[in-house]
Amino acid sequence: MTQKPSPQNRLAFDNFTGDVFSLDDALISRGCRAAEESPRKRIMFPVQRSQDDVVQRLINFLQPGTYIRPHRHPMEGASETMIVLKGALCFQTFDEQGEVTERITLNAGSAECMADIVPGVWHNFVVTSANTVVAEFKKGPYDAQTDKEFLLSTPEEGTKEAVELLDKWEREIRNY
């Protein structure tokens, strides 16, 4: 069953309900449109039936211009896997000072479509193609208080400094 974005939270669709989830063109179109209309330029579709599931499975619909603040997942065993299903992005890792330490270009339909990280790695990604769709898998259950820590040397989402930093990363990636 395909869900609509929650009225109280336009940052994510409602969790999927039903026995079998199947990603289809209609959901991809709806998700990409919702991401385009979102002030954050992204929206998530939680595939897991509950935030209490021990494996969190998400479909992220992303547009260029979304700022993902560098963060890490500190919970023991909280590895994270991302697979680009459509579009492209640049996956980045950071040191404690907020400097980029590695960049990996991930493209749908190529061997370079997946990244997997261990817990505690500072990371984010920069979307480089319109209508990018990413499947993400990580340890649950989801708890907003413990799921991630933000890299304090980087600006908060929604600030002028965040826009400037994203512009800087985009320029560097174009020259990468």
C-alpha positions in Angstrom: 0.0 0.0 0.0 1.4 3.4 -1.0 1.2 6.1 1.7 0.7 9.8 1.5 3.0 12.2 3.4 1.9 12.6 7.0 -0.1 15.8 7.4 1.8 16.7 10.6 5.2 15.8 9.2 5.9 16.5 5.5 9.5 15.3 6.0 8.4 11.6 5.7 5.6 9.5 4.4 3.8 7.3 6.9 5.3 3.9 7.6 4.3 1.3 5.1 1.6 -1.1 6.1 1.0 -4.5 4.5 2.8 -7.8 4.2 4.8 -7.1 1.0 6.4 -3.9 0.0 7.4 -3.4 -3.7 8.9 -0.2 -5.0 7.2 0.9 -8.3 7.2 3.7 -10.8 4.2 5.3 -9.2 5.8 5.6 -5.8 9.1 6.8 -7.3 7.2 9.6 -9.2 5.2 10.5 -6.1 8.3 10.5 -3.9 10.4 12.6 -6.3 7.5 15.1 -6.6 7.2 15.3 -2.9 10.9 15.9 -2.5 10.8 18.6 -5.1 8.0 20.4 -3.2 9.6 19.9 0.2 11.5 22.9 1.7 14.3 20.4 2.5 14.4 19.0 -1.1 14.0 15.4 0.3 11.5 13.1 1.8 11.7 9.6 3.3 9.4 6.6 2.8 9.8 4.2 5.8 9.5 0.7 4.5 9.6 -0.8 8.0 6.2 -1.3 9.5 7.2 0.3 12.8 10.0 2.5 14.1 10.6 -0.3 16.6 11.8 -2.7 13.9 15.3 -4.0 14.5 16.3 -3.1 10.9 15.3 0.3 9.6 14.6 0.3 5.8 14.0 3.6 4.1 13.6 4.9 0.6 15.0 8.4 0.3 13.7 10.7 -2.5 16.2 13.5 -3.0 16.7 16.6 -5.1 19.9 18.7 -5.6 20.1 21.4 -3.1 19.2 19.3 -0.1 21.7 19.8 2.8 22.5 16.7 4.8 24.3 17.8 7.9 27.4 15.6 8.6 26.5 13.1 11.3 27.4 9.7 12.6 25.4 6.8 14.1 27.0 6.1 17.5 24.9 3.1 18.6 26.8 -0.2 18.8 26.3 -2.2 15.6 24.8 0.8 13.8 26.3 0.2 10.4 24.5 1.9 7.5 24.1 0.8 3.9 23.0 3.0 1.0 22.2 1.9 -2.5 21.5 4.4 -5.2 18.5 3.1 -7.2 18.0 6.2 -9.4 20.2 9.2 -10.0 23.5 10.0 -8.4 25.2 11.5 -5.3 28.6 12.0 -3.8 29.0 10.2 -0.5 31.5 12.1 1.9 33.3 11.2 5.1 34.7 13.8 7.5 37.3 14.1 10.3 36.5 15.6 13.7 37.1 19.1 12.4 34.6 18.8 9.6 37.1 18.4 6.8 36.2 16.0 4.0 38.4 13.0 4.2 36.9 10.9 1.3 34.5 11.3 -1.6 32.8 8.4 -3.4 30.6 9.0 -6.4 27.6 6.7 -6.4 25.6 6.2 -9.6 22.4 4.1 -10.1 22.9 1.3 -12.6 26.6 1.0 -12.1 28.9 -1.1 -10.0 29.6 2.1 -7.9 26.0 2.4 -6.6 26.5 1.3 -2.9 28.3 2.5 0.2 28.4 0.8 3.6 29.9 2.3 6.7 30.6 1.1 10.3 29.2 3.0 13.3 30.9 6.2 14.3 31.9 7.4 10.9 31.1 11.1 10.2 29.3 11.2 6.8 26.8 12.8 4.6 26.1 13.0 0.9 25.5 15.7 -1.8 22.9 14.9 -4.4 24.2 15.5 -7.9 21.3 14.4 -10.0 17.6 15.3 -10.0 15.1 12.7 -8.7 17.7 10.6 -6.9 16.3 7.6 -5.1 18.3 5.8 -2.4 17.5 2.6 -0.4 19.0 2.8 3.1 19.3 0.1 5.7 20.5 0.6 9.3 20.1 -0.8 12.8 16.9 -0.1 14.7 14.8 0.5 16.5 14.7 4.1 15.6 15.1 6.6 18.5 15.5 10.2 17.5 17.6 10.8 20.7 20.2 8.1 20.0 20.1 7.5 16.2 22.6 10.2 15.2 25.0 12.8 16.4 25.7 15.9 14.3 29.2 17.1 13.7 29.2 20.3 15.8 31.7 22.1 13.6 29.2 22.1 10.7 26.2 24.4 10.4 22.7 23.4 11.3 20.2 22.7 8.5 18.2 25.8 7.4 20.9 28.3 8.1 22.7 30.6 5.7 26.0 28.9 6.6 24.5 25.5 5.6 23.6 26.9 2.2 27.1 28.3 1.8 28.8 25.0 2.8 26.6 23.0 0.4 27.6 25.4 -2.4 31.2 24.9 -1.5 30.9 21.1 -1.6 29.0 21.2 -4.9 31.8 23.3 -6.5 34.4 20.9 -5.1 32.5 17.9 -6.4 32.2 19.4 -9.9 36.0 19.7 -9.9 36.6 16.3 -8.3 
